[in-house]
């Protein structure tokens, strides 16, 4: 789960995909409505479904990742986006570590990841 000031993203099978033909993730941005002394919390959640096989299916993310890596090695050319993706991954992982060390407190991602 990743959460921030504008909502959350939950990927229950992030590292080990569930068996099947779909991957599922959830996004949410709870809404807290207050009218006088009355209040109501709405979850603001949405489930997303993506058609993708698992367990070595050619369309599975892990299959595509290994295929792309092998193609890059065979070509002898570095895909210019890979170093940037690796750095962004490490920046996010460092922020997760820093937050864990700080008992789950929010941390600033440094350097900011540009989209």
Backbone torsions as a table, in degrees:
resi	resn	phi	psi	omega
1	UNK	NA	137.1	174.3
2	UNK	-123.6	131.0	179.7
3	UNK	-135.8	155.4	179.4
4	UNK	-153.7	-166.6	-175.9
5	UNK	-70.3	-19.8	-178.3
6	UNK	-105.7	4.6	178.0
7	UNK	144.1	-161.2	-179.0
8	UNK	-141.6	161.5	173.1
9	UNK	-129.5	130.1	179.1
10	UNK	-126.5	122.7	177.0
11	UNK	-121.1	96.7	-172.3
12	UNK	-65.7	-24.9	-179.2
13	UNK	-117.7	42.8	-174.1
14	UNK	-54.5	-48.2	-174.4
15	UNK	-96.4	-40.5	-179.7
16	UNK	-117.5	101.1	-175.2
17	UNK	-65.5	140.4	173.9
18	UNK	-68.1	151.6	177.0
19	UNK	-67.2	146.4	176.3
20	UNK	138.7	-169.0	-176.7
21	UNK	-111.1	9.3	179.9
22	UNK	-138.5	147.9	165.6
23	UNK	-110.7	148.2	-175.3
24	UNK	-130.3	138.5	171.2
25	UNK	-142.8	164.2	-176.7
26	UNK	-128.0	138.7	171.1
27	UNK	-118.7	154.0	-179.5
28	UNK	-157.4	150.4	175.1
29	UNK	-146.6	89.2	-177.2
30	UNK	-58.0	146.6	178.6
31	UNK	-118.7	127.8	179.9
32	UNK	-110.6	106.8	-178.9
33	UNK	-97.8	126.7	178.2
34	UNK	-123.0	127.5	174.9
35	UNK	-133.0	98.9	-177.0
36	UNK	65.9	-124.7	179.5
37	UNK	-88.9	-4.4	-179.0
38	UNK	-95.7	141.3	176.6
39	UNK	-142.1	155.7	-178.4
40	UNK	-147.6	130.5	177.9
41	UNK	-105.5	120.9	176.8
42	UNK	-105.8	134.8	-174.0
43	UNK	-66.5	-32.1	-179.1
44	UNK	61.0	29.3	-177.1
45	UNK	-93.0	150.1	176.2
46	UNK	-141.5	131.9	177.1
47	UNK	-97.4	136.6	-179.5
48	UNK	-116.3	139.7	179.8
49	UNK	-122.8	132.8	178.4
50	UNK	-126.0	127.7	177.7
51	UNK	-71.4	115.6	178.2
52	UNK	-161.4	131.1	179.0
53	UNK	-75.6	168.8	178.4
54	UNK	-125.3	-178.3	173.6
55	UNK	54.7	53.6	175.5
56	UNK	82.1	5.9	175.7
57	UNK	-57.5	141.6	-178.5
58	UNK	-57.5	-24.0	-179.5
59	UNK	-89.8	-7.1	-176.8
60	UNK	-66.1	146.0	-179.1
61	UNK	-56.0	-44.6	-177.7
62	UNK	-66.2	-34.9	176.1
63	UNK	-64.9	-44.5	179.5
64	UNK	-65.4	-36.9	179.3
65	UNK	-62.7	-47.2	179.7
66	UNK	-66.4	-38.5	177.9
67	UNK	-62.5	-46.5	179.1
68	UNK	-62.5	-40.6	178.9
69	UNK	-64.0	-46.9	179.7
70	UNK	-61.4	-42.5	178.3
71	UNK	-62.4	-38.8	179.0
72	UNK	-66.4	-43.1	179.4
73	UNK	-61.6	-46.0	-179.6
74	UNK	-63.8	-34.1	-177.4
75	UNK	-72.7	-27.0	-176.9
76	UNK	77.6	4.9	180.0
77	UNK	-115.3	137.9	177.9
78	UNK	-82.1	127.3	173.0
79	UNK	-67.8	119.7	-172.8
80	UNK	-63.2	-17.7	-179.3
81	UNK	-82.2	-21.3	-175.0
82	UNK	-62.9	-45.2	178.0
83	UNK	-60.2	-38.1	178.2
84	UNK	-65.3	-42.8	178.6
85	UNK	-64.3	-39.6	178.9
86	UNK	-63.6	-43.9	179.1
87	UNK	-63.3	-44.9	179.4
88	UNK	-61.3	-39.5	177.5
89	UNK	-61.4	-45.3	-179.3
90	UNK	-66.4	-37.2	178.3
91	UNK	-63.4	-43.9	179.2
92	UNK	-66.4	-43.1	179.4
93	UNK	-63.5	-37.8	177.1
94	UNK	-64.4	-41.0	178.1
95	UNK	-63.7	-39.1	176.7
96	UNK	-62.6	-43.1	178.5
97	UNK	-62.7	-48.0	-179.4
98	UNK	-59.4	-40.0	178.4
99	UNK	-66.4	-41.2	179.5
100	UNK	-63.0	-42.5	179.0
101	UNK	-63.8	-31.6	-179.1
102	UNK	-92.6	29.8	179.0
103	UNK	55.9	37.2	175.2
104	UNK	83.4	6.8	178.4
105	UNK	-66.0	149.1	176.0
106	UNK	-61.6	147.1	176.2
107	UNK	-129.2	157.1	176.3
108	UNK	-87.4	129.9	177.4
109	UNK	-77.9	121.0	-174.7
110	UNK	-133.0	120.6	1.8
111	UNK	-77.2	154.4	178.3
112	UNK	-57.0	141.8	179.3
113	UNK	-88.7	116.6	177.7
114	UNK	-82.7	143.3	178.3
115	UNK	-93.8	NA	NA
